[in-house]
Amino acid sequence: MAVKVLIVDDQESFRAAAREVVSATEGFEVVGEAVSGEESVSVARRLRPDLVLMDVHLPGVDGLEASRRIRSDRAEVVVFLMSTYDRSDFEYRLGSSRASTFIPKDAFGP
């Protein structure tokens, strides 16, 4: 049974690259995508992914708050926050996001 992945990013180019990485990784399957924090919460409720790849900087509700909401609904969901910004720019809010980890976008791969 494949790990169900939800990709959340407001840039189509990154979503496309993330789709390729997930597709190239055995045992993982993209089940949905979202472009905003608000949308990610509703899509996660509907699709029940195992893993969410979430950009930190999103229009409207940011990825940190969206992560908190998703994990409040289903604590077993693993959320990887990602950003091109340095972790120190939002480090003080990472704990309250309830995300599992942070990955710089340039380090993301299979």
JOCOR-V660658 format. One record per run of one state. SS is the DSSP state (hx for helix, st for strand, lp for the rest). FROM is the first residue (numbers start at 1). LEN is the number of residues. If there is no record, write none. Layout:
SS FROM LEN
SS FROM LEN
//
This chain:
lp 1 2
st 3 6
lp 9 3
hx 12 12
lp 24 4
st 28 7
lp 35 2
hx 37 11
lp 48 3
st 51 5
lp 56 7
hx 63 11
lp 74 4
st 78 6
lp 84 3
hx 87 3
lp 90 1
hx 91 7
lp 98 3
st 101 4
hx 105 3
lp 108 3
//
